[in-house]
Amino acid sequence: MTVVGTFEDARSQAAGLVGLVPTMGFLHEGHLSHVERARQECDTVLVSLFVNPLQFDVPEDLDRYPRDPERDVRLVTEAGADLLFAPEQAVMYPQPPLTRVRVPLLEEEMEGAHRPGHFEGVATVVTKLLGGLQPDRAYFGRKDAQQLAVIRRLVYDLSLPVQIVGGPTVREEDGLALSSRNVFLGPEERERALGLFRGLMAAADAVEQGRRDADALEGLVLDETRDIDVEYVTLADADLAARLDRLDRPAFLAVAARVGSTRLIDNLAVDFDQSGNPVVDRGRRLTGPSILYGEG
Ligand code: AMP
């Protein structure tokens, strides 16, 4: 595994079909699931590690974002990646970028409404990574469902020659979606955070039993999250990230909440098979504690 710091070095050392896994570091099994998939599908697996200031709407959140580059290098090596692109600020943004990428319609609700400028920061850095690194495939998590919709749409609209691959949400043994931010949760907060998962699973059961009304599905999540500060629960169209009244097409039921000072998001993705039956993605559960804690 080689660590590179410039776009030129990354491109010159990547050969064959190149798969990119963009991350902000402080890696966990969610990130590594994308590395594993890329390793199966590509000749060169390139992981990027950059805490992108453009996408933080609150400066204190950027300052306190967890970082451990040495541990990340070890995890990426063990996961079998070939290259780690870890650029300095001055490489990514030698000048503040005057060009910004926006996908306005998809940024109106949910994360877009609660985190002004967030998706502009994400879309701009992802476009830059795709342009500078020129991967054939790029792997993202469905945990960030609205982000995935934004990225798919910008790639489509700008005819970027890359295939976007979305992977399932990796969860702790008890169901909590893995997030670098989980390390901030105290034991009591962690217990309350589990309401997000319980609510989404109650909604999953209801969907499988035939319930389609958005208010009812959102209500099931609200019922389980009464002791945390919920920002939104929204059933949204999977492609347009716009609220639906009824679950009648591929969608995700998204929730965001603050538990203490930590902001968490999670969602349940629902697709439909050829007979019109719902296919609910409950994510993948770990069988032991995450490497976020422990000796990792
Ligand atoms: P981040 O480092 O949080 O910006 O995330 C980098 C990538 O990992 C994004 O595509 C995320 O959607 C994805 N990701 C984050 N958490 C998870 C998870 N629990 N399961 C799967 N993918 C995830």
Residues whose N, C-alpha, C, O or C-beta is under 5 A from the ligand:
A	BS01	AMP	P22 T23 M24 G25 G30 H31 Y139 F140 G141 R142 K143 D144 G167 P168 T169 V170 A177 L178 S179
